[in-house]
Structures are given as structure tokens and as C-alpha cells.
Amino acid sequence: IMHYDRFSFAIDRTKPTIVPLKKDADIGQRIGMSQLDIVQLQRFYGCPERKLVPVITTNPVSVNCTFEAGYCGWKHLFMEPPAKINTWIRWSGGTHTDGTGPKTDHTIRTFEGHYLYSDASDRFLSIAKIQTPEFISPGDHCLIFWYHMYGKEMGSLRVNLVEGKQKRDLMIISGDQGNKWQQMKISITATSNSTIEFESVIGHSKRSDICIDDVLFLNRKC
């Protein structure tokens, strides 16, 4: 029964503050008790134990992602000091701070739905980067995603096309965009196999959470 993830309370977001005894344990969720939690509570209170039903989960590597089943194989990128480091967190429900962030995800619009979120709490001017698997072949493509950028002193969201060692800005959104999920479409012309990088820069206030959801790529212009 653990609500905090590995990097909660961390000043340096490359170093976890909470390390589970079991290395493969999944911590950091607010949805409900795991099957193991239930068994442990049954034992503690002397209740009859029920046989566990195996739960099969998948987290396929994919560029298209709703974040309902995980990160889809996307890769977190960390910068060298003195850059202030943040991370993209897979989240559900409202964010930590009132006056910023969505109340639900965009996909299913419930408290159980997931999205990616850069937390602004005590991380002013910090940067978080995450990169899709390599997928874009040379030619024309369309990137579609939803973003939520609501709050005072909002920072910026940048989307980059990464071709080998070269990086090209596709767009940047800055400032308060209102308390709603908004759609963005970007036409891309790639010259080689490429990836997409989402970069958030937190503003000067804790009310500057940045979120994305429902990322989709089409093999045509927008």
C-alpha cells in the first residue's frame, strides 16, 4: 500500500529516495491495493486467504501511447548538472497542487485514467525529458497529442525531432493555456529514422504542472 514513487521528495531526480526491498516491486500508485496487499491484510487480521488470480499486464513498446498500460517503452533522459532535473511521471487523478494540472486524464476522463505529468512542486525551472522509441522512417508524418498547461507562471513544453545526433525543434508552447486538455497536431518531414522528445520546463511557481496524454503518429501529413 504505497502511494509514493521512487523519486518522491528527491532534490536530484536521478537518485531515488525510496528503494523497495524487492527490486522488481512496483511502487507509487493511488488506485487501490495490490493482490499482495490484500493477502497481507488477510493474514494480519486472521481472515481466510483466497487464492490469488494471476494478473497479466503488458507494457508493449510503442510510439502511440495512452499511458494506460505503462510508459510504452519510452525512455527517460537525464541531463548533467548544473541543470535542474525533473521527470515525467505516469499519473492518475489530480496533481499534487491546487490551481494547476488536470483532474482526470484525457483518454477515459476518469480518476483511474493515466497521463504523463511533470510536477512543479518545489522544482521551479527544472527540466524533464522523455523520448519515444525510434520509429519515424524518412518521409512525411503527423504527430497528434493532447496537453494540459494550466497555472500561474506556467513554463513551457517543447517537442523535438531527434535524428541521430541532430535535434530539431518542432514546436514550443509557453504560458497558461487554460484549465482544459488541448489537442496539438504537428506535421513532420523526417530525413532518417528518428524519435520524438517531449521536454517540459517548469515555471517560477508550483502552479505550473505540465501534462501530456494520448500520443498518436500517422504516416501522412496532418
C-alpha positions in Angstrom: 0.0 0.0 0.0 2.4 2.6 -1.2 1.4 6.0 -2.7 4.9 7.5 -3.1 7.0 6.6 -6.1 10.8 6.0 -6.2 11.6 9.7 -6.7 9.2 11.3 -4.3 10.9 14.1 -2.2 14.0 13.9 -4.3 16.0 17.0 -4.9 18.1 15.2 -7.5 15.6 13.4 -9.7 18.2 10.9 -10.9 18.5 9.4 -7.4 15.6 7.6 -5.9 14.6 8.4 -2.3 12.6 5.2 -1.8 14.0 1.8 -2.7 11.8 -1.2 -2.3 13.4 -4.3 -0.7 12.2 -6.3 -3.7 13.9 -4.8 -6.7 11.1 -5.6 -9.1 8.4 -4.2 -6.8 6.1 -1.6 -8.4 5.5 1.3 -6.1 3.9 4.7 -6.5 0.1 4.4 -7.2 -3.1 5.7 -5.7 -5.6 3.5 -7.4 -6.1 0.7 -4.9 -4.5 -2.2 -3.1 -2.5 -4.8 -5.0 -3.2 -8.5 -4.7 -0.2 -8.9 -2.3 -1.5 -6.1 -0.2 -4.9 -7.9 0.1 -3.2 -11.2 1.2 -1.0 -9.4 3.8 -4.1 -7.7 5.3 -6.0 -11.0 5.3 -3.1 -12.6 7.2 -2.8 -9.7 9.7 -6.5 -9.8 10.6 -6.7 -13.6 10.6 -9.1 -13.7 7.7 -9.3 -16.7 5.3 -7.0 -16.3 2.4 -8.4 -16.5 -1.1 -6.4 -18.0 -3.9 -4.9 -15.2 -6.0 -5.9 -14.9 -9.6 -2.9 -14.3 -11.8 -2.9 -10.8 -13.3 -1.3 -10.5 -16.7 -0.1 -7.0 -17.5 1.6 -5.8 -20.7 3.6 -2.7 -21.5 4.4 -3.0 -25.2 7.0 -0.8 -26.8 5.0 1.7 -28.9 5.2 5.2 -30.2 1.4 5.6 -29.9 0.6 5.7 -26.2 -2.3 6.4 -23.9 -0.2 5.5 -20.8 -2.9 3.3 -19.5 -0.6 0.2 -19.6 2.6 1.9 -18.7 5.2 4.1 -20.5 5.1 2.1 -23.8 8.8 1.7 -23.7 9.5 5.4 -23.8 12.9 6.4 -22.3 13.6 9.0 -19.6 16.5 11.3 -20.5 18.6 12.9 -17.7 20.9 15.9 -18.1 24.2 16.6 -16.4 24.4 19.2 -13.6 24.1 22.1 -13.1 20.7 21.6 -15.0 17.8 21.2 -12.6 16.4 17.7 -13.3 12.8 16.7 -13.2 11.0 13.6 -14.6 7.8 12.7 -16.5 5.6 10.7 -14.1 2.8 8.4 -15.1 -0.1 9.6 -13.0 -3.9 9.3 -12.4 -6.4 11.7 -10.9 -5.5 15.3 -10.0 -1.9 16.5 -9.5 -0.4 17.5 -6.1 -1.2 21.2 -6.2 -4.5 23.1 -6.5 -4.7 25.7 -9.2 -2.8 23.7 -11.7 -2.9 20.4 -13.6 -6.0 18.3 -14.7 -8.4 16.5 -12.5 -8.6 13.4 -14.8 -6.7 12.0 -17.8 -7.8 12.7 -21.4 -8.3 9.1 -22.6 -11.1 7.9 -20.4 -11.7 11.1 -18.4 -11.8 9.3 -15.0 -9.7 9.3 -11.9 -8.4 5.9 -12.9 -7.1 7.0 -16.3 -3.4 7.8 -16.7 -1.3 10.5 -18.3 2.3 11.9 -18.1 3.0 14.7 -15.7 5.9 17.0 -14.8 5.4 18.0 -11.2 6.2 21.7 -10.4 6.2 21.3 -6.6 9.5 22.7 -5.3 11.1 22.1 -8.7 11.0 25.6 -10.2 12.8 25.9 -13.6 13.5 22.2 -13.7 13.6 20.2 -16.9 12.2 16.8 -17.7 12.8 14.9 -21.0 11.3 11.7 -22.3 11.9 10.1 -25.7 9.8 7.7 -27.8 11.3 4.5 -29.3 12.9 5.0 -32.7 10.0 4.8 -35.2 9.9 7.5 -37.8 11.1 6.5 -41.2 12.1 9.1 -43.8 9.1 10.9 -45.2 6.0 12.8 -44.0 4.3 12.1 -40.7 1.7 13.6 -38.4 2.2 13.8 -34.6 -1.0 14.3 -32.6 -1.2 14.6 -28.8 -3.1 16.3 -26.0 -1.5 18.6 -23.4 -2.7 20.4 -20.3 -0.8 23.5 -19.2 -2.8 25.4 -16.6 -1.5 27.6 -13.8 0.2 30.8 -12.8 3.7 31.4 -14.1 3.4 28.4 -16.4 6.6 27.2 -18.0 6.9 25.6 -21.5 6.5 22.4 -23.4 8.9 21.7 -26.2 8.7 18.9 -28.8 11.8 17.9 -30.7 12.6 15.6 -33.6 15.8 13.6 -32.9 17.6 12.3 -36.0 20.8 10.5 -34.9 22.8 13.2 -33.1 20.8 16.0 -34.6 17.9 17.6 -32.8 15.3 19.9 -34.4 12.6 21.9 -32.7 9.1 21.1 -33.9 7.1 23.4 -31.6 7.1 25.1 -28.2 4.1 26.1 -26.1 4.6 28.6 -23.3 2.4 30.1 -20.6 -1.0 29.4 -19.2 -3.2 27.6 -21.8 -6.3 27.3 -19.7 -7.8 24.6 -17.5 -8.5 22.0 -20.2 -6.9 19.3 -22.3 -6.0 20.7 -25.7 -5.0 19.0 -28.9 -1.8 19.7 -30.9 -1.1 18.4 -34.4 2.4 18.8 -36.0 3.4 17.8 -39.5 6.9 16.2 -39.6 9.2 15.6 -42.5 11.9 13.2 -41.4 15.1 12.6 -43.4 16.2 9.5 -41.4 15.0 7.1 -38.7 14.0 9.3 -35.8 12.4 9.7 -32.4 10.3 12.3 -30.7 11.4 14.0 -27.5 9.0 15.8 -25.1 10.7 18.4 -22.9 9.0 20.2 -20.1 10.4 23.3 -18.4 8.7 24.1 -15.1 7.9 27.8 -14.4 8.6 30.0 -11.4 5.7 28.7 -9.4 4.4 25.4 -8.0 1.3 26.1 -10.1 2.9 25.2 -13.4 2.4 21.4 -13.8 2.7 20.2 -17.4 0.9 17.1 -18.7 0.6 15.2 -21.9 -1.7 12.3 -23.0 -2.9 10.2 -26.0 0.1 10.5 -28.3 -0.6 9.3 -31.9 1.6 9.1 -35.0 0.2 8.9 -38.6 2.2 8.1 -41.7 1.0 11.1 -43.6 0.9 14.9 -43.2 -1.6 16.4 -40.8 
